[in-house]
């Protein structure tokens, strides 16, 4: 027995994961077998054990003091305040201090699309993909502020190659290639209800993306944080790929954050109804936080103020602005992981494919908003749903291509700031 195999065998035995070697002995190709063995060496088995042991724990917020959080309503700003923040923010952007991160590691499976979600066509007459719609927004900002804003796109092992090829094929939709960087999201093994790491139908350890909270560590590990700092970036907007009305370059928000010396800010919307499936901003033991919709009790969701408004109304829409210092801080430590119970096909110990009809496995996800509680100063910025939120999550019904398309077309028809011709005058650092 070679030393590597012996080392793997000892580690697996220590953590009760010896079954993983069954797949190794089934692989006939020597190179594939070696690659599989190497993959077993990269797993943090102690971490997996600790995460599995927490699967039955109740949500931590149940023992915390939860209260509403203060916010700034963009629509309620006075004309002078709006102008002040707009001018301050515009100067920061024009000076090349802003970068944008788009988290695009997912596939379009739920939409019936075979490929990265960002390559999905929502049904416009132009047949523009989500990626092209987001690029249009970046190009408008480029024209308005006369600067090439660095754009970092987080992919995954599953869709990185397709995503890069898509941008290459379309010549980056007119955005400077030198300002677009791709980096991969982290992953964690999926485990059975007995705590056994699964082997996927492809014969490899079954892994799932580590959640959008893993973006900070991925930015550091993949060299993007270093790149940002070398460009003199001061603030970073982080948002998801599936919102076709996302506004990552917002001079008013930028100005407010700069003026208040905030570590971060999050955009919010008023909940459409008490049971809308969105997390809500709040204060947890006096610190900024978000409670996920799956963890909100009916009592909390339906609570109202004396004026009849929802007490917890500020929806978290995954549109956040961070200082580069905050990102560097978060990149050096792991956020807590949340557990999701999912259906996962896998190979059993005899190499037979098992396709479950019910959830059978745990996946572990870090959530970006868990970083908020360690922030010194965070702002909540309420914006209009019809101007900044058109998610594409479901094939039909709520948050579907149909609803996103309608919101997008209505916004374009009613917007006052029509884009001008593109004549870039100044380049980013």
Number of C-alpha atoms within 10 A of each C-alpha: 5 6 8 12 17 11 11 18 18 13 16 18 11 12 14 15 17 16 18 23 17 14 20 20 9 12 14 9 8 10 10 14 16 15 12 19 20 14 12 21 15 8 13 11 19 11 11 19 16 10 19 21 11 12 17 8 8 10 13 8 15 11 10 12 11 20 18 18 21 14 16 16 15 16 11 10 12 10 9 9 14 18 15 15 21 18 15 19 24 19 16 19 27 21 18 23 22 30 25 20 25 22 23 27 26 21 20 19 14 13 17 11 14 12 16 23 25 25 21 23 19 21 13 14 7 8 12 16 18 21 24 22 21 22 17 17 17 21 22 17 22 24 18 17 21 21 22 27 27 25 24 21 22 27 25 22 14 17 19 21 13 15 24 15 13 17 18 12 10 10 12 17 18 12 19 14 14 9 15 17 15 19 22 22 29 23 18 19 21 26 24 18 14 10 19 20 25 26 26 18 18 10 18 20 22 21 18 18 22 20 20 23 23 23 26 25 21 19 23 17 17 16 11 18 20 13 15 22 14 10 16 16 23 18 26 25 24 24 21 22 23 25 23 26 23 21 18 24 24 15 23 21 26 26 23 22 25 19 13 11 13 19 21 26 22 24 26 27 23 18 20 12 11 19 14 12 14 21 23 26 29 24 20 19 14 14 19 26 27 26 22 17 15 10 14 19 12 10 9 15 19 16 16 15 9 8 7 8 12 19 19 24 24 26 25 25 22 21 20 23 30 20 20 23 14 20 22 17 14 22 20 12 11 13 19 15 18 17 18 13 17 15 15 23 19 24 20 17 14 10 14 10 16 13 13 13 9 10 14 16 23 26 27 25 21 20 19 20 21 16 21 22 17 14 16 12 16 23 23 23 21 20 18 14 16 14 17 22 23 23 22 26 19 17 16 13 10 13 18 17 24 18 17 23 21 13 21 21 11 13 16 13 10 10 10 8 7 10 14 9 9 12 10 14 11 15 14 19 16
